[in-house]
Amino acid sequence: MTSVIHASDLTKIFGKSTAVDHVSFEVQGGEIFGFLGPNGAGKTTTTRMLTGVIPPDTGTATILGHDIRSEPVLAKQGFGVVPETSNAYMDLTAWQNLMLMGELYGLPRSRAEQRSSDLLGMVGLLERKDQKVQAYSKGMKQRLILAMALIHEPELLFLDEPTSGLDVQSTQMILALLRDLNRQGTTIFLTTHNMEEANRLCHRVGIIRAGKIVAIDAPEKLKTAIDRVHKIEVSFDREISGDALSGLNSVTSANRTGDKWQITTQDKDATIRSLVTFSQQNSAAIVTLNTLAPSLDDAFLRLTQEAQP
C-alpha cells in the first residue's frame, strides 16, 4: 500500500508549551486511521499541521505525495476536511453551499451540479436542498459539511469528531457513509474521543499523550498488548473447586464470580486446552467459556495514564 500521509518529527510549540513533540507516523492508502488522545494531548494541533492550517515549527508532513508547506495547493486539492464545528454558510441553502465549494475547487458547473445532487441524496438532504442551513439540526449540518468535503472527490478525508453531540440516527448514518466511502477507496483520518466508534471503524489507531505518540496499531492488537495477564470466564454443569482450577497449566488464580469462575493466566491457549481436558477427565461439561479481552477503553486509559509526569 502507498502512504498517503507521512508525518516526520512534527513539532509545534506555543510559548513555553510543546503541544506536539516530534510526532512521526504514516497512514496507508485505503485505511481508516483513528487518532486518539485525551483533551490537550495534541490531536487537533497535529491535524491542523497536516491540513496546512498552521505550520510546524520543525518537521515535515507529506500529504498524497506533496509537502503541505511547499506544495499546499496540490496537497489540498486531494483531500477534504470535516471540522467538528460546521463551516457551512448559514444564510445559504445546502445547494448553494455545495455549488460554492464546487466553484472554489474549480469544478465545471455541470459536474458541480451532478456531484451536489448525488451527495445530497447520499446524506439524506436532497429534499431539503433549498432550505437555508440556519434551519438545519446539528446532525443535518454535519451531514452537509461531509457532502461539502466530498464535492471534489478527494482521495483522503480528515474528520474531527464527526459524530460529537449527534443523535443516534445521525451518528449511525455518518458512520455508515464513512464505511461506504472507505470501501470505495477513500482513505480516512479520524480524530475521535469515542473509543467504541474507533474500535468498530478503524483499521489502525494512533494514541497521542502529552504531544507524543505512545502507540500505533490495530485496535485488537492494542487491547491485547496492554496486558500480558489474560482472563478467562468459565462455568461447568456441576460444582468445581477453586483449588482444582488453580492447579491447571498456566493458571495464576481462579476466583468465583456468581455461577462462574474467572481465571487469570499467562497463556490463554494453554489454559483453554487444560480446561477442556479437565472437563473431560472430571465429567464436568463446560456450560460457558469466554475470554475477557481488555477493551479499547482499557488500552486508551492505560497508554494515556502510564508514565504521567
MIVEXGU-204371 format. One record per residue: x, y, z of N, C-alpha, C in turn. Coordinates in pm, whole numbers, padded with zeros to 5 digits, always signed. Example, Ala and Ser with C-alpha at 12.3 -4.5 7.8 and 13.67 -1.06 7.14 Angstrom:
BEGIN
+01319-00569+00780+01230-00450+00780+01320-00330+00780;+01285-00225+00708+01367-00106+00714+01290+00003+00787;
***
This chain:
BEGIN
+00084-00121+00000+00000+00000+00000+00087+00125+00000;+00033+00230-00058+00105+00357-00066+00070+00445+00052;+00171+00512+00105+00150+00605+00216+00086+00733+00163;-00030+00772+00219-00096+00896+00178-00069+01010+00276;-00034+00974+00400+00010+01073+00499+00142+01025+00556;+00240+01114+00551+00370+01082+00611+00412+01201+00697;+00402+01182+00827+00443+01286+00922+00578+01248+00980;+00671+01343+00977+00807+01316+01026+00851+01425+01123;+00865+01388+01249+00914+01479+01354+00835+01609+01364;+00706+01602+01343+00622+01723+01354+00628+01777+01497;+00659+01905+01507+00670+01969+01639+00605+02106+01633;+00528+02138+01738+00465+02270+01747+00473+02317+01892;+00529+02438+01909+00546+02496+02041+00467+02626+02051;+00388+02639+02154+00315+02762+02182+00371+02821+02311;+00446+02929+02299+00508+02989+02417+00606+02893+02479;+00580+02854+02606+00668+02760+02675+00613+02617+02672;+00501+02600+02602+00437+02469+02599+00459+02400+02465;+00505+02276+02470+00521+02196+02349+00394+02115+02327;+00313+02160+02231+00184+02095+02205+00201+01962+02132;+00294+01960+02036+00324+01839+01960+00475+01821+01959;+00520+01703+02000+00663+01682+02027+00721+01571+01939;+00776+01611+01823+00843+01518+01731+00756+01396+01699;+00638+01424+01647+00543+01318+01612+00572+01266+01471;+00582+01134+01459+00606+01070+01330+00512+00950+01315;+00447+00941+01200+00364+00824+01169+00325+00829+01021;+00272+00718+00973+00224+00710+00836+00082+00655+00834;+00005+00701+00734-00128+00646+00710-00127+00589+00568;-00165+00463+00557-00161+00395+00428-00289+00419+00348;-00275+00417+00217-00391+00435+00130-00496+00328+00154;-00621+00369+00165-00731+00275+00180-00767+00238+00322;-00698+00293+00421-00731+00258+00559-00809+00369+00628;-00877+00331+00735-00937+00428+00827-00846+00432+00948;-00784+00548+00969-00686+00564+01076-00747+00652+01184;-00757+00599+01305-00810+00676+01417-00699+00743+01495;-00718+00870+01528-00619+00947+01604-00682+00983+01737;-00635+00918+01843-00699+00928+01973-00606+00991+02076;-00667+01055+02174-00589+01113+02283-00679+01195+02373;-00639+01213+02500-00719+01296+02591-00716+01443+02549;-00802+01523+02609-00803+01666+02580-00666+01727+02608;-00618+01809+02514-00489+01874+02532-00370+01789+02495;-00394+01671+02437-00284+01580+02404-00208+01621+02279;-00273+01701+02192-00207+01743+02069-00275+01695+01942;-00394+01635+01955-00465+01582+01837-00499+01691+01736;-00566+01794+01785-00611+01900+01695-00494+01975+01634;-00391+02002+01714-00273+02073+01663-00206+01991+01553;-00195+01861+01575-00135+01773+01473-00217+01777+01345;-00349+01766+01358-00437+01767+01241-00427+01900+01167;-00416+02010+01240-00404+02141+01175-00274+02154+01099;-00167+02091+01149-00041+02093+01075-00052+02006+00950;-00116+01891+00962-00132+01802+00848-00215+01865+00736;-00313+01944+00773-00402+02005+00673-00358+02145+00630;-00245+02192+00682-00191+02319+00638-00250+02441+00702;-00328+02423+00809-00388+02538+00878-00281+02616+00954;-00191+02543+01019-00078+02607+01089+00050+02535+01047;+00163+02607+01041+00288+02543+01003+00356+02477+01124;+00426+02368+01104+00504+02311+01214+00627+02396+01242;+00675+02396+01365+00799+02465+01397+00918+02387+01342;+00910+02256+01352+01008+02168+01288+00935+02044+01238;+00999+01971+01149+00939+01850+01094+00866+01877+00964;+00823+01768+00902+00754+01780+00772+00630+01692+00770;+00537+01728+00683+00417+01648+00659+00396+01638+00508;+00394+01517+00458+00369+01494+00316+00231+01432+00302;+00146+01498+00224+00009+01452+00204-00010+01418+00056;-00041+01291+00029-00061+01246-00109+00059+01279-00197;+00177+01268-00137+00300+01291-00211+00344+01435-00221;+00270+01527-00158+00302+01671-00166+00333+01726-00027;+00441+01799-00014+00476+01865+00111+00372+01973+00140;+00310+01966+00257+00199+02057+00288+00246+02202+00299;+00376+02225+00322+00426+02362+00332+00470+02417+00197;+00540+02336+00118+00593+02386-00010+00495+02368-00126;+00402+02272-00111+00303+02249-00217+00162+02241-00159;+00119+02344-00087-00010+02336-00017-00131+02320-00109;-00129+02387-00222-00245+02381-00313-00260+02240-00370;-00150+02182-00416-00155+02046-00471-00200+01946-00365;-00152+01964-00243-00192+01874-00135-00341+01888-00104;-00388+02012-00092-00527+02037-00051-00627+01997-00159;-00583+01994-00284-00674+01952-00391-00711+01805-00378;-00628+01730-00304-00651+01587-00294-00722+01542-00168;-00749+01635-00073-00819+01593+00048-00934+01685+00083;-01027+01631+00163-01139+01707+00216-01129+01710+00367;-01189+01812+00429-01183+01828+00575-01324+01846+00630;-01356+01767+00732-01483+01781+00803-01452+01824+00946;-01464+01955+00976-01433+02002+01112-01544+01964+01209;-01512+01972+01339-01613+01937+01441-01729+02036+01437;-01698+02164+01416-01800+02267+01410-01830+02300+01264;-01955+02311+01231-01996+02334+01094-01932+02459+01034;-01879+02445+00913-01822+02560+00843-01906+02599+00722;-02031+02552+00722-02123+02591+00614-02173+02733+00638;-02208+02802+00529-02264+02937+00541-02411+02926+00579;-02446+02980+00695-02580+02965+00750-02688+03032+00666;-02652+03142+00599-02752+03217+00522-02771+03164+00381;-02694+03061+00347-02709+02997+00216-02783+02865+00232;-02840+02817+00123-02904+02686+00125-02796+02578+00113;-02835+02455+00136-02741+02344+00120-02690+02339-00024;-02779+02359-00119-02740+02356-00260-02639+02467-00291;-02665+02586-00239-02575+02699-00264-02438+02675-00201;-02435+02616-00082-02308+02584-00017-02226+02486-00101;-02292+02385-00153-02222+02286-00233-02174+02345-00366;-02255+02426-00427-02215+02487-00553-02097+02583-00533;-02096+02652-00417-01984+02740-00385-01856+02659-00368;-01865+02547-00299-01748+02461-00282-01700+02408-00416;-01793+02373-00503-01756+02325-00636-01681+02432-00714;-01726+02557-00699-01660+02668-00769-01520+02692-00713;-01507+02682-00579-01376+02702-00517-01276+02596-00563;-01325+02475-00586-01237+02367-00631-01224+02362-00784;-01288+02456-00852-01271+02464-00997-01347+02361-01077;-01455+02306-01020-01534+02208-01092-01619+02277-01199;-01633+02217-01316-01726+02270-01416-01867+02272-01358;-01947+02368-01400-02081+02387-01343-02165+02259-01351;-02162+02193-01465-02244+02074-01482-02198+01962-01387;-02066+01950-01369-02013+01849-01279-02048+01880-01134;-02039+02009-01097-02073+02050-00961-02220+02022-00931;-02305+02045-01028-02448+02020-01009-02475+01871-00991;-02409+01789-01072-02428+01645-01062-02378+01592-00928;-02257+01638-00889-02200+01595-00760-02288+01641-00644;-02337+01764-00650-02421+01817-00542-02548+01735-00527;-02609+01702-00638-02731+01622-00634-02704+01483-00578;-02596+01421-00624-02561+01286-00577-02529+01286-00428;-02450+01386-00384-02408+01391-00245-02523+01422-00150;-02610+01514-00189-02725+01545-00105-02817+01424-00092;-02829+01346-00200-02905+01222-00193-02839+01124-00098;-02707+01116-00106-02631+01023-00023-02647+01053+00126;-02648+01181+00162-02656+01220+00304-02800+01248+00349;-02897+01219+00263-03037+01232+00301-03089+01373+00312;-03032+01465+00231-03074+01605+00239-03128+01660+00107;-03149+01575+00009-03190+01624-00123-03323+01698-00118;-03416+01650-00037-03547+01716-00027-03539+01849+00048;-03427+01870+00122-03413+01996+00197-03305+02086+00135;-03270+02060+00010-03157+02129-00053-03178+02279-00068;-03303+02325-00075-03329+02467-00094-03362+02541+00035;-03341+02473+00147-03365+02535+00278-03233+02591+00331;-03240+02710+00392-03120+02770+00448-03064+02684+00562;-02933+02680+00571-02865+02591+00666-02894+02630+00810;-02926+02757+00835-02952+02802+00972-03072+02728+01034;-03158+02670+00949-03274+02596+00999-03244+02448+01020;-03124+02405+00987-03087+02265+00999-03056+02226+01145;-03080+02101+01178-03035+02047+01306-02884+02025+01300;-02823+01996+01416-02679+01972+01417-02642+01852+01331;-02724+01748+01337-02697+01629+01257-02704+01658+01108;-02801+01739+01068-02814+01775+00926-02695+01860+00882;-02652+01952+00967-02535+02035+00934-02410+01948+00918;-02395+01849+01005-02278+01762+00999-02279+01680+00870;-02396+01634+00830-02406+01559+00705-02378+01649+00585;-02421+01776+00595-02395+01870+00486-02247+01898+00471;-02176+01920+00582-02033+01953+00568-01953+01830+00523;-02005+01710+00549-01943+01591+00493-01958+01592+00341;-02078+01627+00294-02101+01638+00150-02012+01746+00089;-01998+01859+00159-01914+01968+00109-01769+01926+00096;-01722+01843+00192-01583+01797+00190-01559+01697+00077;-01668+01638+00026-01655+01534-00077-01683+01583-00218;-01716+01711-00232-01760+01764-00362-01657+01739-00473;-01529+01746-00440-01424+01732-00542-01365+01591-00549;-01438+01494-00489-01398+01353-00492-01255+01332-00440;-01229+01372-00316-01092+01360-00261-01052+01216-00235;-00921+01191-00242-00868+01059-00209-00860+01039-00058;-00851+01150+00013-00826+01148+00158-00925+01240+00228;-00977+01193+00342-01074+01272+00417-01029+01284+00562;-01017+01409+00610-00988+01436+00751-01119+01466+00823;-01144+01400+00935-01264+01424+01013-01229+01448+01158;-01281+01556+01215-01255+01591+01354-01384+01572+01434;-01389+01466+01514-01506+01436+01598-01636+01445+01517;-01651+01368+01410-01765+01386+01320-01901+01354+01380;-01905+01276+01489-02035+01241+01548-02055+01302+01685;-01968+01395+01725-01978+01456+01858-02111+01529+01876;-02185+01492+01979-02309+01560+02012-02427+01526+01923;-02413+01424+01838-02522+01391+01746-02614+01285+01806;-02738+01281+01758-02830+01176+01800-02789+01044+01736;-02847+00935+01786-02809+00802+01742-02831+00783+01592;-02943+00833+01539-02974+00815+01398-02871+00885+01309;-02836+01009+01342-02737+01082+01263-02600+01017+01274;-02566+00972+01396-02437+00907+01417-02424+00782+01330;-02528+00698+01332-02524+00574+01255-02518+00601+01105;-02588+00706+01061-02586+00740+00919-02446+00783+00876;-02381+00868+00957-02247+00916+00922-02146+00801+00923;-02154+00714+01023-02061+00600+01028-02081+00508+00909;-02206+00487+00869-02234+00403+00751-02178+00468+00625;-02191+00600+00615-02137+00673+00499-01986+00661+00493;-01921+00670+00610-01775+00660+00613-01729+00521+00571;-01801+00418+00616-01766+00281+00575-01780+00266+00423;-01889+00320+00370-01911+00311+00225-01801+00383+00148;-01765+00503+00194-01659+00580+00128-01527+00504+00131;-01499+00441+00245-01375+00366+00258-01375+00244+00166;-01489+00177+00156-01498+00062+00065-01475+00104-00080;-01510+00229-00110-01491+00280-00246-01349+00332-00269;-01264+00327-00163-01124+00362-00180-01077+00488-00111;-01166+00560-00043-01126+00683+00026-01052+00649+00155;-00936+00712+00173-00860+00698+00297-00916+00798+00398;-00933+00755+00523-00997+00840+00624-00906+00855+00746;-00885+00981+00785-00811+01015+00908-00913+01071+01006;-00936+00997+01114-01046+01027+01204-00996+01061+01344;-01027+01182+01389-00999+01220+01527-01126+01200+01608;-01117+01125+01716-01238+01098+01795-01204+01073+01942;-01302+01099+02029-01292+01061+02170-01369+00932+02196;-01447+00890+02096-01535+00776+02113-01460+00646+02087;-01424+00577+02194-01343+00456+02180-01417+00346+02106;-01546+00329+02135-01622+00223+02069-01634+00251+01920;-01651+00378+01886-01657+00419+01745-01526+00384+01674;-01415+00416+01738-01284+00385+01678-01263+00235+01667;-01309+00162+01767-01293+00018+01767-01367-00047+01652;-01488+00003+01623-01570-00057+01518-01532-00010+01379;-01470+00109+01370-01450+00172+01240-01307+00163+01187;-01209+00170+01276-01071+00193+01231-00992+00065+01209;-00909+00069+01104-00815-00041+01080-00697-00031+01176;-00650+00091+01200-00543+00116+01297-00576+00243+01373;-00519+00253+01494-00534+00376+01571-00398+00420+01623;-00380+00550+01630-00263+00608+01692-00307+00681+01817;-00237+00660+01927-00273+00725+02053-00164+00824+02090;-00205+00949+02116-00110+01055+02149-00134+01099+02293;-00026+01120+02366-00032+01166+02505+00075+01271+02526;+00035+01386+02579+00128+01495+02609+00216+01528+02488;+00154+01528+02369+00225+01568+02247+00309+01460+02182;+00310+01338+02241+00393+01231+02185+00308+01109+02153;+00341+01041+02043+00273+00917+02008+00319+00808+02105;+00222+00742+02170+00257+00636+02264+00227+00497+02208;+00145+00489+02104+00116+00358+02044+00047+00377+01910;+00078+00289+01816+00007+00281+01689-00008+00134+01654;-00133+00090+01637-00155-00050+01599-00303-00070+01571;-00338-00192+01528-00478-00228+01512-00544-00230+01649;-00673-00192+01658-00739-00189+01789-00727-00320+01867;-00747-00434+01802-00740-00561+01873-00600-00588+01927;-00498-00551+01850-00361-00573+01896-00327-00482+02014;-00379-00359+02011-00356-00268+02123-00419-00323+02251;-00537-00379+02236-00607-00432+02353-00526-00543+02419;-00475-00635+02338-00404-00749+02395-00263-00712+02440;-00204-00609+02379-00066-00572+02412-00054-00505+02549;-00162-00445+02598-00152-00369+02722-00147-00458+02845;-00189-00581+02829-00195-00666+02948-00153-00808+02912;-00042-00851+02967+00008-00986+02938-00063-01091+03023;-00142-01049+03122-00220-01142+03202-00360-01147+03142;-00401-01266+03098-00530-01281+03033-00633-01335+03132;-00760-01308+03103-00868-01356+03189-00963-01443+03107;-01003-01553+03170-01097-01646+03108-01212-01668+03206;-01334-01664+03155-01451-01689+03238-01512-01822+03196;-01532-01911+03293-01582-02045+03262-01684-02090+03365;-01782-02168+03320-01878-02229+03412-01899-02374+03372;-01930-02457+03472-01950-02600+03449-02091-02641+03491;-02129-02761+03452-02264-02807+03486-02272-02869+03626;-02162-02868+03699-02164-02912+03838-02057-02836+03917;-02061-02849+04048-01968-02775+04133-01824-02820+04111;-01734-02723+04099-01591-02748+04081-01516-02666+04185;-01411-02722+04244-01336-02648+04346-01236-02553+04282;-01215-02441+04350-01118-02343+04301-00977-02397+04303;-00948-02483+04400-00813-02542+04409-00783-02626+04286;-00881-02699+04238-00861-02784+04121-00831-02699+03997;-00901-02587+03984-00878-02499+03869-00745-02427+03881;-00708-02388+04003-00582-02315+04024-00460-02399+03989;-00477-02532+03992-00366-02619+03963-00346-02649+03815;-00432-02595+03731-00420-02621+03587-00304-02546+03525;-00262-02591+03410-00148-02534+03337-00163-02384+03314;-00064-02305+03354-00053-02160+03332-00151-02076+03412;-00236-02139+03496-00334-02062+03573-00267-01991+03690;-00290-01860+03700-00235-01781+03810-00329-01782+03930;-00460-01767+03901-00560-01768+04008-00695-01803+03951;-00786-01848+04037-00924-01879+03998-01017-01822+04104;-01103-01729+04064-01193-01663+04158-01338-01683+04116;-01424-01709+04216-01566-01732+04190-01637-01599+04168;-01716-01590+04060-01799-01472+04034-01938-01522+03997;-02027-01528+04097-02161-01583+04072-02151-01732+04046;-02209-01775+03931-02203-01918+03896-02086-01949+03804;-01994-01855+03791-01880-01873+03700-01749-01862+03777;-01643-01908+03712-01507-01892+03762-01432-01798+03670;-01365-01698+03729-01281-01610+03649-01135-01648+03674;-01070-01690+03567-00935-01743+03576-00837-01645+03514;-00728-01616+03582-00621-01535+03524-00507-01629+03482;-00447-01601+03368-00346-01691+03313-00242-01614+03231;-00123-01667+03224-00018-01610+03141-00027-01663+02998;-00093-01777+02979-00100-01840+02847-00245-01882+02822;-00317-01798+02751-00461-01820+02728-00487-01952+02657;-00409-01980+02552-00431-02100+02472-00409-02227+02555;-00299-02230+02631-00268-02347+02712-00374-02372+02818;-00424-02265+02877-00525-02279+02982-00657-02329+02926;-00697-02279+02811-00822-02326+02750-00812-02476+02719;-00698-02518+02667-00678-02661+02639-00686-02742+02769;-00628-02688+02876-00630-02757+03005-00773-02767+03060;-00852-02661+03040-00990-02662+03086-01073-02768+03014;-01049-02782+02885-01122-02883+02807-01084-03023+02856;-00955-03048+02877-00908-03178+02928-00964-03204+03067;-00961-03099+03153-01013-03110+03289-01161-03149+03289;-01240-03087+03202-01383-03116+03197-01409-03260+03153;-01327-03310+03061-01343-03447+03014-01305-03547+03123;-01195-03520+03191-01145-03612+03293-01234-03616+03417;-01306-03505+03443-01388-03496+03564-01538-03501+03535;-01572-03535+03410-01714-03545+03371-01792-03420+03410;-01729-03306+03388-01791-03177+03418-01801-03098+03288;-01918-03098+03228-01935-03031+03099-01918-02879+03113;-01850-02818+03016-01836-02673+03013-01966-02612+02962;-02027-02524+03040-02151-02458+03000-02121-02330+02922;-02030-02249+02976-01987-02127+02906-01836-02113+02918;-01774-02055+02815-01630-02030+02816-01604-01903+02737;-01557-01799+02803-01534-01670+02737-01395-01617+02773;-01328-01561+02674-01203-01490+02701-01237-01343+02721;-01188-01285+02827-01222-01146+02863-01106-01056+02822;-01109-01014+02696-01004-00927+02646-01025-00785+02696;-00916-00708+02714-00932-00567+02750-01007-00494+02639;-01080-00390+02673-01148-00309+02572-01051-00203+02520;-01089-00137+02411-01007-00027+02362-01004+00087+02464;-01111+00100+02541-01112+00197+02651-00999+00165+02750;-00985+00037+02783-00879-00004+02876-00742+00031+02820;-00723+00001+02691-00595+00030+02626-00567+00179+02626;-00670+00256+02591-00656+00401+02585-00618+00458+02721;-00691+00417+02824-00663+00469+02959-00524+00428+03007;-00487+00302+02982-00356+00256+03026-00244+00333+02956;-00256+00348+02824-00149+00410+02747-00140+00561+02770;-00254+00624+02802-00250+00769+02823-00222+00806+02968;-00229+00709+03060-00201+00737+03201-00064+00691+03244;-00007+00595+03171+00125+00543+03210+00231+00651+03198;+00323+00650+03288+00440+00740+03285+00401+00887+03281;+00286+00918+03344+00248+01059+03350+00350+01134+03435;+00388+01255+03394+00484+01332+03473+00425+01374+03606;
***
